[in-house]
């Protein structure tokens, strides 16, 4: 999946409940070029999101990211699993 397609999926899944590896559930919204996670009062820009995705090219990092409690990686892996 390419970055623009993945971003489109992030937008499409906005408002959906996501569960991170640590068991915490959260939702997010997308406004313009930002992802906002109200439970954490946390915002990530589309550029930061693209940077996070690019790091997944390193398989070792991808394995660590998939098992982390990171919000952004929880969103990414939730989408990827759904689109398998």
Helices and strands as residue ranges (DSSP letters): H 3-12, E 18-19, E 25-26, E 29-31, E 34-37, E 42-45, H 46-54, G 55-57, H 59-66, H 71-82
